[in-house]
Amino acid sequence: MSLRQINKANRQKQVVANAARFFSSIGYDLTSIDMVAKRSNMSPATIYNNFENKIGLLLAVLIEEGEEVQRIGEQLITERKQADVIIIYRLIELYVDHPMEFMNKSCWRQALAASTASSNKKFTREYQNVDKRLKHQLIDLMHALQKEHTFVAQVDPASLGAIIWNNVDQMFTDFISNEGMSLNELKSTINRQTSSLVNLALNLK
């Protein structure tokens, strides 16, 4: 990567970081491209050229958040103890906690709608790919645990990982939609449901 490309990438990261701060502090609706541009010391036209519109900027924030989650998750997996199922719960906690450090519920509702309805194909596709990589991160962990004889032989690790991921994903969506549900309630419910699945799969011999 050339110096010019590196500088461009660093400027984009700065824009995304500034946008994330505005989205989390004052919300999506009150955040404007002009505000982000001013904080980033660049023209609004430059941001439009790189992100197309505010939805593209919002999706870029989600992509950055998802990639950071993936990096932290890989570190957790690298440091785990062999055959220790606690790593499953640590990953899930990461998947749930970290997004809420970036944006509030209102912003996430906008984000989820944008990820399915946005005309910004580039960032929509990238965001969906990050989501898929997180799902496969969990599935790959299940395969590793199965090789370590953590689960009974009949368990399909790919299916178990997909079921747990789909449940976490759906519960997070429900949490975003329900203004009255607290983050602790969400995590408690997910842990209880995940435990039911994991305990059925465990090799207790």
Sine and cosine of phi, psi and omega as CSV:
sin_phi,cos_phi,sin_psi,cos_psi,sin_omega,cos_omega
0.00,0.00,0.76,-0.65,-0.03,-1.00
-0.96,0.29,0.27,-0.96,0.03,-1.00
-0.87,0.50,-0.62,0.78,0.02,-1.00
-0.89,0.46,-0.68,0.74,0.01,-1.00
-0.92,0.39,-0.63,0.78,0.03,-1.00
-0.89,0.45,-0.70,0.71,0.01,-1.00
-0.89,0.46,-0.64,0.76,0.02,-1.00
-0.90,0.44,-0.69,0.72,0.01,-1.00
-0.89,0.45,-0.65,0.76,0.02,-1.00
-0.91,0.42,-0.62,0.79,0.04,-1.00
-0.91,0.41,-0.64,0.77,0.03,-1.00
-0.91,0.42,-0.63,0.78,0.04,-1.00
-0.89,0.46,-0.61,0.79,0.03,-1.00
-0.90,0.43,-0.67,0.74,0.03,-1.00
-0.88,0.47,-0.73,0.69,-0.02,-1.00
-0.89,0.46,-0.67,0.74,0.01,-1.00
-0.90,0.44,-0.66,0.75,0.02,-1.00
-0.92,0.38,-0.65,0.76,0.04,-1.00
-0.88,0.47,-0.66,0.75,0.01,-1.00
-0.87,0.50,-0.63,0.77,0.01,-1.00
-0.90,0.43,-0.68,0.74,0.02,-1.00
-0.92,0.40,-0.72,0.70,-0.03,-1.00
-0.85,0.52,-0.68,0.74,-0.07,-1.00
-0.97,0.25,-0.48,0.88,-0.08,-1.00
-1.00,-0.01,-0.68,0.73,-0.06,-1.00
-0.88,-0.47,-0.10,0.99,0.05,-1.00
1.00,-0.10,0.29,-0.96,-0.05,-1.00
-0.91,0.42,-0.73,0.68,-0.11,-0.99
-0.89,0.46,-0.62,0.78,-0.06,-1.00
-0.99,0.12,-0.25,0.97,0.03,-1.00
-0.99,0.17,0.71,-0.70,0.02,-1.00
-0.84,-0.54,0.38,-0.92,0.07,-1.00
-0.86,0.50,-0.64,0.77,0.00,-1.00
-0.86,0.50,-0.65,0.76,0.01,-1.00
-0.90,0.43,-0.71,0.71,-0.01,-1.00
-0.91,0.41,-0.65,0.76,0.01,-1.00
-0.88,0.47,-0.70,0.71,0.00,-1.00
-0.89,0.46,-0.70,0.72,0.01,-1.00
-0.91,0.42,-0.50,0.87,-0.05,-1.00
-1.00,-0.04,0.02,1.00,0.00,-1.00
0.84,0.54,0.73,0.68,0.08,-1.00
-0.54,-0.84,0.17,-0.99,-0.04,-1.00
-0.99,0.16,0.50,-0.87,0.09,-1.00
-0.84,0.55,-0.57,0.82,-0.02,-1.00
-0.87,0.50,-0.60,0.80,0.02,-1.00
-0.90,0.43,-0.65,0.76,0.02,-1.00
-0.92,0.39,-0.67,0.74,0.04,-1.00
-0.88,0.47,-0.62,0.78,0.00,-1.00
-0.90,0.44,-0.55,0.83,-0.06,-1.00
-1.00,-0.02,-0.51,0.86,-0.12,-0.99
-0.85,-0.52,-0.10,0.99,0.03,-1.00
0.97,0.25,-0.79,0.62,-0.05,-1.00
-0.30,-0.95,-0.09,-1.00,-0.06,-1.00
-0.93,0.37,-0.55,0.84,0.04,-1.00
-0.90,0.43,-0.65,0.76,0.06,-1.00
-0.87,0.49,-0.61,0.79,0.04,-1.00
-0.92,0.38,-0.65,0.76,0.05,-1.00
-0.88,0.47,-0.70,0.71,0.02,-1.00
-0.90,0.43,-0.59,0.81,0.05,-1.00
-0.89,0.46,-0.60,0.80,0.07,-1.00
-0.89,0.45,-0.68,0.73,0.00,-1.00
-0.91,0.42,-0.62,0.78,0.03,-1.00
-0.89,0.46,-0.72,0.69,0.02,-1.00
-0.88,0.48,-0.67,0.74,0.01,-1.00
-0.89,0.46,-0.71,0.70,-0.02,-1.00
-0.90,0.43,-0.64,0.77,0.02,-1.00
-0.92,0.40,-0.59,0.81,0.05,-1.00
-0.92,0.39,-0.65,0.76,0.06,-1.00
-0.87,0.49,-0.69,0.72,0.00,-1.00
-0.88,0.48,-0.68,0.74,0.01,-1.00
-0.90,0.44,-0.70,0.72,0.01,-1.00
-0.91,0.41,-0.65,0.76,0.02,-1.00
-0.87,0.49,-0.68,0.74,0.03,-1.00
-0.89,0.46,-0.60,0.80,0.04,-1.00
-0.91,0.40,-0.67,0.74,0.04,-1.00
-0.87,0.49,-0.67,0.75,-0.02,-1.00
-0.92,0.39,-0.64,0.77,0.01,-1.00
-0.88,0.47,-0.59,0.81,-0.09,-1.00
-1.00,-0.02,-0.02,1.00,-0.10,-1.00
-0.94,0.35,0.35,-0.94,0.14,-0.99
-1.00,0.07,0.57,-0.82,-0.04,-1.00
-0.88,0.48,0.69,-0.72,0.07,-1.00
0.90,0.44,0.31,0.95,0.00,-1.00
-1.00,-0.08,0.93,-0.36,-0.07,-1.00
-0.96,0.28,-0.17,0.99,0.03,-1.00
-0.84,0.54,-0.49,0.87,0.00,-1.00
-0.86,0.51,-0.52,0.85,0.03,-1.00
-0.87,0.49,-0.73,0.69,-0.04,-1.00
-0.94,0.33,-0.55,0.84,0.04,-1.00
-0.92,0.38,-0.63,0.78,0.05,-1.00
-0.91,0.42,-0.71,0.70,-0.01,-1.00
-0.88,0.47,-0.66,0.75,0.04,-1.00
-0.87,0.49,-0.65,0.76,0.06,-1.00
-0.88,0.47,-0.72,0.69,-0.03,-1.00
-0.88,0.48,-0.48,0.88,-0.05,-1.00
-1.00,-0.06,-0.68,0.73,-0.08,-1.00
-0.95,0.32,-0.74,0.68,-0.15,-0.99
-0.87,0.50,-0.68,0.74,0.02,-1.00
-0.85,0.53,-0.56,0.83,-0.05,-1.00
-0.98,0.21,-0.19,0.98,0.12,-0.99
-0.98,0.20,-0.39,0.92,-0.03,-1.00
-1.00,0.04,-0.69,0.73,-0.12,-0.99
-0.54,-0.84,0.40,-0.92,0.05,-1.00
-1.00,0.08,0.00,-1.00,-0.06,-1.00
-0.87,0.49,-0.67,0.75,-0.03,-1.00
-0.86,0.52,-0.71,0.71,0.02,-1.00
-0.91,0.42,-0.62,0.78,0.01,-1.00
-0.92,0.40,-0.56,0.83,0.07,-1.00
-0.89,0.45,-0.68,0.73,0.07,-1.00
-0.88,0.48,-0.66,0.75,-0.06,-1.00
-0.91,0.41,-0.70,0.71,-0.01,-1.00
-0.91,0.42,-0.61,0.79,0.06,-1.00
-0.92,0.39,-0.66,0.75,-0.02,-1.00
-0.92,0.40,-0.55,0.83,-0.06,-1.00
-0.93,0.36,-0.32,0.95,0.01,-1.00
-0.94,-0.33,-0.41,0.91,-0.11,-0.99
-0.91,-0.42,-0.09,1.00,-0.09,-1.00
-0.94,0.34,0.57,-0.82,0.10,-1.00
-0.99,0.11,-0.09,1.00,0.00,-1.00
-0.99,0.15,1.00,0.08,-0.15,-0.99
-0.91,0.42,-0.61,0.79,-0.06,-1.00
-0.87,0.50,-0.81,0.58,-0.07,-1.00
-0.96,0.28,-0.52,0.85,0.08,-1.00
-0.88,0.47,-0.72,0.69,0.00,-1.00
-0.90,0.44,-0.68,0.73,0.01,-1.00
-0.90,0.43,-0.65,0.76,0.02,-1.00
-0.90,0.44,-0.70,0.72,0.02,-1.00
-0.89,0.45,-0.57,0.82,0.03,-1.00
-0.93,0.37,-0.62,0.79,0.06,-1.00
-0.89,0.46,-0.67,0.74,0.03,-1.00
-0.87,0.49,-0.67,0.74,0.02,-1.00
-0.91,0.41,-0.62,0.79,-0.01,-1.00
-0.92,0.40,-0.59,0.81,0.05,-1.00
-0.92,0.40,-0.64,0.77,0.05,-1.00
-0.88,0.48,-0.70,0.71,-0.01,-1.00
-0.95,0.33,-0.44,0.90,0.10,-1.00
-0.88,0.48,-0.71,0.71,0.02,-1.00
-0.92,0.38,-0.66,0.75,0.01,-1.00
-0.90,0.44,-0.68,0.73,0.03,-1.00
-0.88,0.48,-0.60,0.80,0.06,-1.00
-0.89,0.46,-0.67,0.74,0.00,-1.00
-0.89,0.46,-0.63,0.77,0.06,-1.00
-0.88,0.47,-0.67,0.74,0.00,-1.00
-0.90,0.43,-0.67,0.74,0.03,-1.00
-0.91,0.42,-0.59,0.81,0.03,-1.00
-0.91,0.41,-0.65,0.76,0.04,-1.00
-0.90,0.43,-0.43,0.90,0.02,-1.00
-1.00,0.00,0.19,0.98,0.05,-1.00
0.88,0.47,0.54,0.84,0.04,-1.00
-0.96,0.27,-0.56,0.83,-0.02,-1.00
-0.95,-0.32,0.36,-0.93,0.08,-1.00
-0.89,0.45,0.44,-0.90,-0.14,-0.99
-0.87,0.49,-0.49,0.87,-0.07,-1.00
-0.96,0.28,-0.23,0.97,-0.06,-1.00
-0.95,0.30,0.75,-0.66,0.13,-0.99
-1.00,0.00,0.96,-0.28,-0.09,-1.00
-0.88,0.47,-0.55,0.83,0.01,-1.00
-0.91,0.42,-0.69,0.73,0.00,-1.00
-0.93,0.37,-0.65,0.76,0.01,-1.00
-0.89,0.46,-0.71,0.70,0.02,-1.00
-0.89,0.45,-0.66,0.76,-0.01,-1.00
-0.92,0.40,-0.65,0.76,0.00,-1.00
-0.90,0.43,-0.72,0.70,0.00,-1.00
-0.89,0.45,-0.71,0.71,0.01,-1.00
-0.88,0.48,-0.74,0.68,-0.03,-1.00
-0.87,0.49,-0.59,0.80,0.01,-1.00
-0.94,0.35,-0.69,0.73,0.04,-1.00
-0.88,0.48,-0.70,0.72,-0.01,-1.00
-0.88,0.48,-0.70,0.71,0.00,-1.00
-0.93,0.36,-0.65,0.76,0.01,-1.00
-0.91,0.42,-0.60,0.80,0.04,-1.00
-0.91,0.41,-0.64,0.77,0.05,-1.00
-0.89,0.47,-0.68,0.74,0.04,-1.00
-0.89,0.46,-0.65,0.76,0.02,-1.00
-0.88,0.48,-0.69,0.72,0.01,-1.00
-0.89,0.45,-0.61,0.79,-0.04,-1.00
-0.97,0.23,-0.42,0.91,-0.08,-1.00
-0.98,-0.20,0.98,-0.20,-0.06,-1.00
-0.89,0.45,-0.41,0.91,-0.06,-1.00
-1.00,0.09,-0.22,0.98,-0.03,-1.00
-0.99,0.14,0.76,-0.65,0.02,-1.00
-1.00,0.04,0.29,-0.96,0.03,-1.00
-0.90,0.44,-0.61,0.79,0.03,-1.00
-0.90,0.43,-0.63,0.78,0.06,-1.00
-0.89,0.45,-0.68,0.73,0.02,-1.00
-0.86,0.51,-0.76,0.65,-0.06,-1.00
-0.91,0.41,-0.61,0.79,0.02,-1.00
-0.90,0.44,-0.69,0.73,0.00,-1.00
-0.91,0.41,-0.71,0.70,0.01,-1.00
-0.89,0.45,-0.68,0.73,0.01,-1.00
-0.88,0.47,-0.65,0.76,0.00,-1.00
-0.91,0.43,-0.69,0.72,-0.01,-1.00
-0.94,0.35,-0.64,0.77,0.02,-1.00
-0.91,0.42,-0.65,0.76,0.03,-1.00
-0.86,0.50,-0.63,0.77,0.02,-1.00
-0.88,0.48,-0.65,0.76,0.00,-1.00
-0.95,0.30,-0.73,0.68,-0.06,-1.00
-0.91,0.43,-0.67,0.74,-0.02,-1.00
-0.89,0.46,-0.53,0.85,0.07,-1.00
-0.93,0.36,-0.48,0.88,-0.08,-1.00
-1.00,-0.02,-0.31,0.95,-0.14,-0.99
-0.91,0.42,0.62,-0.79,0.13,-0.99
-1.00,-0.01,0.96,-0.26,-0.10,-0.99
-1.00,-0.04,0.07,1.00,-0.01,-1.00
-0.97,0.24,0.00,0.00,0.00,0.00
